Amino acid sequence: QAGDVITGTGGNLPQAYTGKGVIVGVIDDGFDATHPMFKDKDGNLRIKAVYEPGNSNFGGDSVRIGEWTLTGSVYTKTEDILDTTKVKNTDGSHGTHCVAIAAGSTSDVKALSGQPIGGMAPEADIIFCRAGGDGDYYKWAEDYGTDANAWLISESLEYLGYEATKQQKPLVISFSMNSHDGWHDGTSNMAYLLGQKVKDENLPIILCASNEGGYRTYLNMMSAAKDTISVLSTARDGSYIWGGMQTTKNVQMEIAVCSLQDGYVYYKMPVNYNSDPNKAYDPKKNYWGQGLLFEAGEDADNSGLEGKELKGVNKLLEYIEDGYVEIWCYQNVALDKNRKEYTYTEVWEYFSDGFTWKTVKNDRGKKVTDDVLGFKINLIPDEATELHCWGDLGAELWGQDNDLNYIDGTSSMSIGDWNTSGEPVSIGAWTANNEQKFASEENSYKNENLTVGDIAYFSSYGTDLAGHKHPNGCTPGVFVLAAGNSFDPDNQAEWNSVYEWKGYKNQFAGQTSERDYPFVYMSGTSMATPTAAGIVALWAQAAAEKGKSLTCKDIKDIIKHSCDTDEFTEAKGERFGDGKINAYKGLLYVLGIETSIPTLSKEQPKGVNFRVAGDIVYTDGAEDGIEATIYNLQGVAVRQTKVQGGAISLEGLQKGVYAVQLGKLGSTLIRK
């Protein structure tokens, strides 16, 4: 029933609760503040602030909270936010899309269903916090040994919490970013930060589960001392791999190129690497540091390499077309659950944007075919240890033990590391739509491989190493249609497919001609998260009317008691969590109607739209003569009547929220 909210037509759920009086804060990148989905029906901007931490060139007002001044600056005046010489972000459409899903206004563009495109909480206030800083900020963070990303996110969370407290408004934070760096046990800087913000400051953070649920993303292997364990991995454009071993003794690393079809090793580097910095460089023993960085392609510069390492890289380049590669095995320092430092061994592989393999023929079978190449990393620890390893952004993993037995990677612990404090609300994605229509195509495109109602194949899940199960619940996240960034030069990219270009005037300062704004499809738990956050904003509005603020514990409780379950959730319970989040049932639970009116239907009437105008409720789609019972929030039936002339009279009833039961069709909430 989230679809009833997305329509934003004023019927059904949006009529009763719209997120009014609630702040929806979004931390992201690629944000177009001028998009018409961020203005109300009267043309007023609903974005109340744009904060850019870590950006000394943003030019807005400084942010001071008590004695602490945050990095970066903020714009809060409409004329500044709509001045593209001051606020203009060309880094993709991800942030624009997420904000529009969570809290976009109703658009005049209609989706495939014929209903207007709109956000979940179309009357909430919007605050956008950018997730990236400038070059000076990252240099400062490097110079002072600061976790740059965690610091930026911390400041955005500080600002959002400060504004909500100052304005005395409920807050919901939508955060559609994640990572697989770290132990997945709540101890990484970001996981710990998010957990503390939820616990100590009661910030309601809605966090995406990540998008590795369809991949062999996790590998767990044991190794005896001096035994060899191997990690075989796909190496894709922009992907990376993080691994950790709880050992302070040396781990030797060997690098090879292999076939991912049959394991055949095409080439093995003639030099090895040691994790122990005291043993890292010894040309006589072919030890060449703690890792390797090299480039491929026409502009490759490998002048920093020498000797056998350079010769080895030149041989590797016979298999690699373009991009650069980093492969490391080194001793690092982390914090345990008590925030005490300890040393461990980290394995890291990174493949740049544009990384591509050359075509190699496999003639070892009955047919000569193009082979699928990957890296094989042999790890030889000095003591018995255990390897935990995750691939991200499309990287998949296989293992090979000392006896050369293969071990498949799994998706069963694909949940993002940032969720693993167990405190934020983690959101997965299910498939509510498997059809797209593009501006450049005449006909719709339907993906028959995607089953409507089933879990999205990419939706991450699993029990993390701290014992927390993820996700808490799921919302739609496949082919979601919402606003795109009109300043994004890549709007036509496949992952950011344009459904329609629509021309608008007077969207920003100095606009002299009509400008085309995109409405685009995207998929991911990134889209499911603002869907959930917008729904939570509706619940927060209802809770505020009862004098209550929603914490993450409250939100998880609502989800647990109001999710839909069906044959898909029953078949894949570990992937759906508590089920499919239902906006309407959640509202009933928040308001206590579920228990005070036990006979009330928990489903809204199909095909019926409700509109309130003064003392009349219009019931478009309901036949005359259907019995209607009106309840107050205490569960008392205050009126028994029938639909007449497509309407129900509210005359004589006091202002407030009521539940309306239409015969056996279902129920809805209205506000007089």
C-alpha positions in Angstrom: 0.0 0.0 0.0 3.0 2.3 -0.3 1.7 2.9 -3.8 -1.2 4.8 -2.3 1.3 7.2 -0.8 3.4 7.5 -4.0 0.4 8.7 -6.0 0.2 11.9 -3.9 -3.3 12.6 -5.3 -4.9 13.6 -2.0 -6.8 10.3 -2.0 -6.5 7.4 0.5 -3.5 7.7 2.8 -1.9 11.0 1.5 -5.1 12.8 2.3 -4.9 11.8 6.0 -1.2 12.1 6.6 1.3 13.9 4.4 4.3 14.3 6.6 3.3 17.9 7.4 5.3 19.3 10.3 8.0 16.6 10.0 11.6 17.1 8.8 12.9 14.6 6.3 16.7 14.8 6.3 18.6 13.2 3.4 22.4 12.6 3.4 23.5 12.0 -0.2 25.1 13.4 -3.3 23.8 14.6 -6.7 21.1 17.0 -5.7 19.1 19.4 -7.9 17.3 21.8 -5.6 15.5 23.4 -8.5 13.5 20.4 -9.5 9.7 21.1 -9.5 9.1 18.0 -7.2 10.5 20.1 -4.4 7.9 22.9 -4.6 4.4 22.8 -3.2 1.3 23.4 -5.2 1.7 27.1 -4.8 5.2 27.1 -6.1 6.9 27.5 -2.7 10.2 25.7 -2.1 9.9 22.9 0.5 13.6 22.6 0.9 14.4 24.4 4.1 18.2 24.0 4.1 21.1 22.7 2.1 24.2 21.8 4.3 27.6 20.9 2.8 30.0 19.7 5.5 33.7 19.7 4.6 33.2 22.3 1.8 35.0 25.6 2.5 34.0 27.0 -0.9 30.2 26.5 -0.5 29.8 30.1 0.7 26.8 29.8 3.0 26.5 30.5 6.7 28.7 28.8 9.2 27.0 26.3 11.5 27.7 26.8 15.2 26.2 24.4 17.8 27.1 25.5 21.3 30.8 26.0 21.4 31.4 23.8 18.3 31.6 25.1 14.7 30.9 22.5 12.1 32.9 22.3 8.9 31.4 23.7 5.7 28.4 25.9 5.6 24.6 26.0 5.0 22.1 27.9 3.0 18.6 28.3 4.5 17.1 31.1 2.4 15.0 30.2 -0.6 16.6 32.8 -2.8 20.0 31.3 -2.0 19.0 27.6 -2.4 17.5 28.5 -5.8 20.5 30.4 -7.0 22.5 27.9 -9.1 25.6 30.0 -8.7 25.5 29.1 -5.0 23.8 25.7 -4.9 24.5 23.4 -7.8 25.6 19.8 -7.6 26.4 17.9 -10.8 27.4 14.6 -9.2 24.7 12.3 -10.6 21.1 12.0 -9.7 21.2 9.7 -6.7 20.4 12.3 -4.1 17.7 14.0 -6.2 16.0 10.7 -6.7 16.1 9.7 -3.1 14.8 13.0 -1.8 11.9 12.9 -4.3 11.0 9.4 -3.2 11.0 10.3 0.4 9.3 13.7 0.3 8.8 14.9 -3.3 5.7 16.9 -4.0 3.0 15.5 -6.4 4.1 16.0 -10.0 2.1 16.7 -13.1 3.9 13.8 -14.8 2.0 10.6 -14.7 3.6 7.1 -14.3 2.7 4.0 -16.2 -0.3 3.4 -13.9 -1.7 6.8 -15.0 -1.3 8.2 -11.4 0.9 11.2 -10.8 4.5 10.7 -9.6 4.9 11.8 -6.0 6.8 11.3 -2.8 5.8 9.4 0.3 5.6 12.5 2.5 4.7 15.3 0.1 4.3 18.0 2.7 7.3 17.3 4.9 10.1 19.8 5.3 13.3 18.8 3.4 16.9 19.3 4.6 19.6 18.0 2.3 23.1 17.3 3.5 25.8 16.5 1.0 27.9 13.4 1.7 31.2 14.7 0.2 33.7 17.4 1.0 36.2 19.3 -1.1 39.9 18.6 -1.7 41.1 20.8 1.2 38.9 18.8 3.6 40.2 15.5 2.6 43.8 16.7 2.8 43.0 18.0 6.3 41.5 14.6 7.3 44.6 12.8 5.9 47.0 15.1 7.7 45.3 14.5 11.0 44.6 10.8 10.6 40.8 11.4 10.6 38.2 9.1 9.0 37.0 11.6 6.5 33.7 10.0 5.6 32.7 9.2 9.2 33.5 12.8 10.2 31.4 14.3 7.4 28.4 12.0 8.2 28.8 12.8 11.9 28.5 16.6 11.2 25.4 16.1 9.0 23.8 14.1 11.7 24.7 16.8 14.2 23.2 19.5 12.0 20.0 17.6 11.4 19.5 16.8 15.1 20.2 20.4 16.0 17.6 21.8 13.5 14.9 19.3 14.6 15.5 20.3 18.2 15.5 24.0 17.5 12.3 23.8 15.4 10.7 21.3 17.8 9.7 19.1 14.9 9.9 15.3 14.4 12.9 14.2 12.3 13.5 11.2 10.0 16.9 10.7 8.4 17.2 8.8 5.1 20.7 7.5 4.4 21.2 5.5 1.2 24.9 4.8 1.3 26.9 1.9 2.7 30.2 0.0 2.5 31.7 -3.4 3.0 34.9 -2.1 4.5 35.2 -3.5 8.0 34.5 -6.4 10.2 30.7 -6.3 10.0 30.4 -6.4 13.8 29.6 -2.8 14.6 33.2 -1.7 15.3 34.1 0.2 12.2 34.1 4.0 12.6 30.9 4.5 10.6 29.0 1.6 12.1 29.9 2.7 15.6 29.1 6.4 14.8 25.6 5.5 13.5 25.0 3.2 16.4 25.9 5.9 19.0 23.8 8.6 17.3 20.8 6.3 17.5 21.4 5.2 21.1 22.7 8.5 22.6 20.7 11.1 20.6 17.6 9.0 19.6 18.2 10.0 15.9 15.8 7.9 13.7 18.2 6.8 11.0 16.8 4.7 8.1 19.7 3.0 6.4 19.9 0.9 3.2 20.9 -2.7 3.5 23.2 -2.5 0.5 23.0 -4.2 -2.9 25.1 -7.4 -2.8 22.3 -9.9 -2.0 22.6 -11.4 -5.5 26.3 -11.9 -5.4 28.9 -14.3 -3.9 30.0 -11.4 -1.8 31.2 -13.0 1.4 34.0 -15.5 2.0 35.0 -17.1 5.3 38.1 -19.4 5.4 40.3 -20.9 8.1 44.0 -21.4 7.6 46.6 -23.4 9.6 50.1 -21.8 10.1 52.1 -21.8 6.8 49.1 -23.1 4.8 47.9 -21.4 1.7 44.4 -20.1 1.3 43.4 -18.4 -1.9 40.9 -15.7 -2.8 39.7 -15.8 -6.4 37.8 -12.7 -7.4 36.1 -11.0 -10.3 37.7 -7.7 -11.0 35.2 -5.3 -12.4 34.9 -1.7 -13.3 35.0 0.2 -9.9 34.7 -2.8 -7.7 36.7 -3.6 -4.6 37.4 -6.3 -2.0 38.0 -6.0 1.8 39.4 -8.7 3.9 40.6 -9.1 7.5 42.5 -11.6 9.5 42.9 -11.4 13.3 46.7 -12.0 13.3 49.6 -9.7 14.1 52.1 -12.1 12.6 53.3 -11.9 9.0 51.1 -12.9 6.1 52.7 -13.5 2.8 50.8 -12.6 -0.4 51.2 -13.9 -3.9 49.4 -12.5 -7.0 48.2 -14.4 -10.1 45.8 -14.0 -13.0 43.5 -17.0 -13.3 40.4 -18.3 -15.1 37.2 -18.0 -13.1 35.8 -20.8 -15.3 38.2 -23.6 -14.3 40.8 -22.1 -12.0 43.6 -22.3 -14.6 46.5 -19.9 -13.7 47.6 -17.9 -16.7 50.3 -16.0 -14.9 51.8 -15.7 -11.5 53.8 -12.7 -10.4 57.5 -13.5 -9.7 57.6 -11.4 -6.5 55.7 -11.8 -3.2 54.5 -9.3 -0.6 54.6 -9.4 3.3 52.1 -7.8 5.7 54.8 -7.3 8.3 56.4 -3.9 7.5 59.7 -5.1 9.0 59.8 -7.9 6.3 58.2 -6.1 3.5 61.1 -5.2 1.2 63.9 -7.7 0.5 64.8 -8.0 -3.3 67.0 -11.0 -2.5 64.0 -12.9 -1.3 61.7 -11.4 -3.9 59.7 -9.5 -1.2 58.6 -6.1 -2.6 56.6 -4.2 0.0 53.1 -4.6 1.3 51.3 -4.4 -1.9 51.1 -3.4 -5.6 49.7 -0.5 -7.5 49.9 -0.4 -11.3 48.2 1.1 -14.3 47.1 -0.2 -17.7 46.2 1.6 -20.9 47.7 4.2 -23.2 48.5 6.7 -20.5 49.7 4.2 -18.0 52.6 5.3 -15.8 54.4 2.6 -13.9 57.7 4.5 -13.5 57.5 3.9 -9.7 58.1 0.2 -10.2 61.5 -1.4 -10.8 63.3 -4.8 -11.2 61.4 -8.0 -11.0 58.2 -6.2 -9.9 58.2 -4.0 -13.0 58.8 -7.1 -15.2 56.0 -8.9 -13.4 53.6 -6.0 -14.0 54.5 -5.8 -17.7 53.5 -9.4 -17.9 50.2 -8.7 -16.1 49.5 -6.0 -18.6 49.2 -8.7 -21.3 45.9 -9.6 -19.7 44.6 -6.1 -18.7 43.2 -3.5 -21.2 42.7 -0.4 -19.1 42.4 1.1 -15.6 44.5 0.8 -12.5 44.7 -1.8 -9.8 45.7 -1.8 -6.1 46.3 -5.1 -4.2 47.6 -4.9 -0.7 48.2 -7.1 2.4 49.4 -5.1 5.4 49.0 -4.6 9.1 46.5 -2.1 10.2 45.0 -0.7 13.4 41.3 -0.8 14.3 39.2 -0.4 17.4 37.4 -3.2 19.2 34.0 -3.1 20.8 35.5 -1.3 23.8 37.1 1.2 21.5 40.6 0.0 22.3 43.2 -0.2 19.5 44.4 -3.6 18.2 46.5 -4.7 15.2 45.1 -7.0 12.5 46.0 -7.9 8.9 44.0 -6.3 6.1 43.7 -7.4 2.5 42.5 -4.9 0.0 41.9 -5.0 -3.7 40.6 -2.1 -5.8 39.8 -1.9 -9.5 39.3 1.6 -10.9 36.5 2.9 -13.0 37.2 1.8 -16.5 39.1 -1.3 -15.5 38.7 -4.0 -18.2 40.3 -7.3 -19.0 41.7 -8.2 -22.4 40.0 -11.1 -24.2 41.8 -14.4 -23.6 40.8 -17.7 -25.3 40.3 -20.8 -23.3 41.2 -23.9 -25.4 41.3 -26.4 -22.5 37.8 -27.7 -23.1 36.1 -29.2 -26.1 35.4 -25.7 -27.5 37.6 -22.6 -27.7 35.7 -19.9 -25.8 36.4 -16.4 -24.4 37.6 -16.9 -20.8 36.5 -15.0 -17.7 39.5 -13.7 -15.9 40.1 -12.7 -12.3 42.8 -12.3 -9.8 44.0 -15.1 -7.5 45.5 -13.9 -4.3 47.4 -16.6 -2.2 47.6 -15.8 1.5 50.2 -17.7 3.7 49.9 -16.7 7.4 52.7 -17.5 9.9 50.1 -18.6 12.4 46.6 -20.2 12.3 44.0 -17.6 11.5 40.6 -16.9 10.0 39.8 -14.8 7.0 36.6 -12.8 6.6 36.3 -11.2 3.2 33.7 -9.1 1.4 33.3 -8.0 -2.2 31.6 -4.7 -3.1 30.2 -3.0 -6.2 29.9 -6.2 -8.2 33.0 -8.1 -7.0 32.4 -11.8 -6.4 34.5 -14.2 -4.4 35.6 -17.8 -4.4 38.0 -19.5 -2.1 40.6 -22.3 -2.4 42.0 -24.1 0.6 45.5 -25.7 1.0 44.2 -28.9 -0.8 42.9 -26.8 -3.7 39.3 -27.4 -2.8 36.9 -24.7 -4.0 34.7 -22.7 -1.6 31.9 -20.6 -3.1 31.4 -17.1 -1.7 27.9 -16.5 -0.4 25.3 -13.7 -0.2 24.2 -14.9 3.3 26.2 -12.1 5.0 25.9 -9.4 2.4 24.5 -6.8 4.8 26.5 -3.6 4.6 29.0 -3.0 7.4 27.4 0.3 8.4 24.2 -1.5 9.6 26.1 -3.7 12.0 25.7 -1.8 15.2 22.2 -3.1 15.0 20.8 0.3 16.0 19.6 2.0 12.7 16.6 0.7 10.9 17.9 -1.4 8.0 15.8 -1.6 4.8 15.8 -4.1 2.0 14.1 -4.0 -1.3 11.3 -6.0 -3.0 10.1 -5.9 -6.6 6.8 -3.9 -6.9 7.4 -3.0 -10.6 9.2 -4.9 -13.4 8.3 -2.5 -16.2 10.0 0.6 -17.6 9.2 3.0 -20.3 11.9 5.3 -21.7 11.6 8.8 -23.3 13.6 7.6 -26.2 11.5 4.4 -26.8 8.0 4.0 -28.1 7.1 0.9 -26.1 7.4 -0.1 -22.5 10.1 -2.6 -21.4 9.1 -5.4 -19.2 11.7 -7.6 -17.4 10.1 -11.0 -17.2 13.0 -12.3 -15.0 11.8 -10.1 -12.2 8.8 -11.4 -10.3 6.5 -8.8 -8.9 6.1 -9.4 -5.2 9.4 -11.2 -4.7 12.5 -9.9 -3.1 14.8 -7.8 -5.3 17.7 -10.1 -6.3 20.2 -7.5 -5.2 18.8 -6.8 -1.7 21.4 -7.5 1.0 20.6 -9.5 4.1 22.1 -11.7 6.8 23.1 -12.0 10.4 26.2 -9.9 11.0 29.2 -10.9 13.0 27.7 -9.2 16.1 24.6 -11.3 15.8 22.1 -8.7 14.5 19.6 -9.9 11.8 19.0 -7.7 8.7 17.0 -6.2 7.2 14.2 -5.0 9.5 11.7 -4.8 6.7 11.5 -4.2 2.9 9.9 -1.6 0.6 9.8 -1.3 -3.2 13.2 -0.7 -4.7 13.1 -1.9 -8.4 12.5 0.5 -11.3 11.4 3.3 -9.0 10.3 6.4 -10.8 11.2 9.8 -9.4 13.0 13.1 -10.0 16.4 13.2 -11.6 19.1 15.9 -11.6 18.7 18.3 -14.5 22.3 19.4 -14.0 23.7 15.8 -14.2 25.5 15.4 -17.5 24.9 11.6 -17.4 21.1 11.6 -17.3 21.0 9.3 -20.3 23.2 6.6 -18.7 21.6 3.2 -18.6 21.5 3.0 -14.8 19.7 6.4 -14.7 17.1 5.8 -17.5 15.0 8.8 -18.3 11.2 8.1 -18.4 10.2 11.6 -19.4 11.7 15.1 -19.9 9.3 17.8 -18.8 9.8 21.5 -19.5 9.3 24.0 -16.6 9.8 27.8 -16.2 10.7 29.9 -13.2 12.4 27.1 -11.3 15.5 29.1 -10.2 17.0 32.5 -10.1 17.8 34.0 -13.5 16.1 31.2 -15.5 15.2 32.9 -18.8 13.8 30.0 -20.8 12.0 26.8 -20.3 14.3 24.0 -18.9 13.9 20.3 -19.3 13.7 18.3 -16.0 14.1 14.5 -16.0 12.0 11.9 -14.3 14.1 8.8 -14.1 14.1 5.1 -13.1 16.6 3.8 -10.5 16.8 0.5 -8.6 18.5 -0.4 -5.3 18.0 -0.5 -1.6 19.0 3.2 -2.0 15.4 3.6 -3.4 13.8 1.4 -0.8 15.3 3.4 2.0 13.7 6.8 1.2 10.5 4.9 0.6 10.6 3.7 4.1 11.8 7.0 5.5 8.9 8.8 3.9 6.5 6.3 5.3 8.1 6.8 8.7 7.5 10.5 8.3 3.8 9.8 8.0 4.0 7.7 11.2 6.0 10.5 12.9 3.3 13.0 12.1 0.7 10.7 13.6 2.8 10.1 16.7 3.4 13.8 17.1 -0.3 14.4 17.3 -0.2 12.0 20.3 2.7 13.9 21.9 5.3 11.2 21.1 8.5 11.1 19.1 9.6 8.0 17.2 13.0 6.4 17.9 14.5 3.6 15.9 13.2 1.1 18.5 9.7 2.5 18.0 10.0 2.3 14.3 11.2 -1.3 14.4 8.3 -2.2 16.7 5.8 -0.6 14.3 7.4 -2.5 11.4 7.3 -5.8 13.3 3.6 -5.4 14.1 2.3 -4.0 10.8 4.3 -5.6 7.9 2.5 -7.5 5.2 3.5 -11.2 4.9 2.7 -13.4 1.9 4.0 -16.4 0.0 7.2 -14.5 -0.9 8.0 -13.3 2.6 7.3 -16.8 4.0 9.5 -18.4 1.4 12.4 -16.0 2.0 11.9 -14.7 5.5 15.6 -14.2 6.1 15.7 -11.7 3.2 12.5 -9.8 4.0 13.0 -9.4 7.8 9.6 -8.7 9.3 8.0 -8.4 5.8 6.8 -5.7 3.5 6.3 -2.4 5.2 2.7 -1.3 5.0 2.2 2.5 5.5 -1.5 2.2 6.4 -1.2 -0.7 8.9 1.7 1.2 10.5 -0.5 4.2 11.0 -3.2 2.2 12.6 -0.6 0.7 15.0 0.8 4.2 15.8 -2.6 5.6 16.5 -3.7 2.6 18.5 -6.7 2.0 16.3 -5.6 -1.6 15.6 -6.5 -2.5 19.2 -9.3 0.0 20.0 -11.3 -1.0 16.9 -10.6 -4.7 16.5 -13.3 -5.0 13.8 -11.7 -2.4 11.6 -10.2 -3.7 8.3 -6.5 -3.3 8.0 -6.7 -2.9 4.3 -7.7 0.2 2.3 -10.6 -0.2 -0.2 -9.3 -1.1 -3.7 -10.4 1.3 -6.4 -11.8 3.9 -3.9 -10.3 7.4 -3.5 -11.2 9.6 -0.6 -11.3 13.4 -0.7 -12.3 15.6 2.2 -13.9 18.9 1.5 -15.3 20.7 4.5 -18.0 18.4 6.0 -18.1 16.0 3.2 -16.0 12.9 2.4 -16.1 12.0 -1.3 -15.8 8.3 -1.9 -14.9 8.1 -5.6 -15.3 4.6 -6.8 -17.7 3.4 -4.0 -21.2 2.5 -4.9 -24.1 4.3 -3.3 -25.8 2.4 -0.5 -22.6 0.9 0.9 -22.7 1.1 4.7 -20.2 3.3 6.3 -19.1 3.4 10.0 -17.0 6.4 11.3 -14.9 5.8 14.4 -12.9 8.3 16.5 -9.4 7.4 17.7 -10.8 6.1 21.0 -12.6 3.3 19.0 -16.1 4.8 19.5 -18.4 4.6 16.5 -19.6 8.2 16.1 -21.6 7.7 13.0 -23.4 4.9 11.1 -24.5 5.9 7.7 -24.4 5.0 4.0 -22.7 6.3 0.9 -25.0 8.6 -0.9 -24.2 10.5 -4.1 -20.7 9.3 -3.9 -20.1 10.9 -0.5 -20.4 10.6 3.3 -21.4 13.5 5.5 -19.2 14.6 8.4 -21.5 17.4 9.5 -21.6 17.8 13.3 -18.4 15.9 13.9 -15.5 17.8 15.7 -12.2 18.4 13.9 -9.8 15.5 14.2 -8.8 12.2 12.7 -11.3 9.5 12.1 -11.3 5.9 10.7 -13.9 5.1 8.1 -15.0 1.5 7.4 -16.8 1.0 4.1 -18.8 -2.2 4.4 -16.5 -5.1 3.7 -14.4 -3.1 1.2 -11.9 -1.9 3.8 -11.1 1.2 5.8 -9.1 4.5 5.6 -8.1 7.4 7.8 -9.4 10.9 7.2 -8.8 14.2 8.9 -11.6 16.8 9.2 
